[in-house]
Amino acid sequence: MSAADRGRTGAGFGRFLASELRLLFGRRRNQMGLLVLAAVPVVMAIALRMSTRGGGPMGGLLSGNGLIVAVMALVAEAPFFLPLAISMLAGDSVAGEANQGTLRYLLTVPAGRARLLAVKYCSLVVGALAGAGVVGGVGVLAGVALLGGGPSWTMSGTQISFAGALGRIALMYLYYAALLSALAAVGLLVSTLTDQPLAATVAIMIINILGWIALAVEQLAWLHPWLLSQWMLSFTDLLSDPMMTGNVTQGLQLAGGYVVVFSLAAWARFTHKDITS
């Protein structure tokens, strides 16, 4: 392939992805989903602000420590709300097109099944980043607005500067978005197995919930290191002083393995799938 052909291919992929992202963020249900995700840190910030009115140890601990809202919001939304959001997007990615009868039309355009899957997955990664980014951004803004911005406490009981804490929170959310992208790869495969987006969404959430249930079963300890849920809350290690990165590294390695394995499985399934709608 010549450089000009590669350039045209890259430009075509970019336009395809831009079109997909416009559809993704233009859907009212997705916009409402982002609002629901954003509401959690706002409610938390208000609740914490009210708890500081009486003073006391809690008031002294939270005063000027507004970044704690972003941390607490991620802890609250990581097990269910954010996975539910990515499950809805992933379940609709291929199954939604088939259900609406637009999948065959997309494949008549010189895009190819592999490129279509690549665009769908890239849009899911952007969706994961957007969902995590909304929670983190609103958490920081609401926390600083209601509690103030200053040095923050670490999990080790020490204090770090506002800028240092903000950088760690950004790393936390990027790490979690990476694991969410791995769940999206699982969802992409599930979405190629059915023409019903709701069924795909429910199946992805069941997979996520079963992962959390499995963590509570001691007899399945051998399985725990292979579950995304085992590493989803490891972002709290980044708040230690100094930062602990062992679990984070293992979580990222597992997430990378999930992306490779399930993306290839989705490609193998989709390239041999009989498209009837």
Secondary structure, DSSP 8 states (H G I E B T S, - for coil): --HHHHHHHHHHHHHHHHHHHHHHHHSHHHHHHHHHHHHHHHHHHHHHHHHTTT-HHHHHHHTTBTTHHHHHHHHHHTTTHHHHHHHHHHHHHSHHHHHHT-HHHHHHSTT-HHHHHHHHHHHHHHHHHHHHHHHHHHHHHHHHHHH-B--EE-TTS-EE-HHHHHHHHHHHHHHHHHHHHHHHHHHHHHHHT-S-HHHHHHHHHHHHHHHHHHHT-GGGTTTGGG-HHHHTTGGGGGGSSS---HHHHHHHHHHHHHHHHHHHHHHHHHHT-----
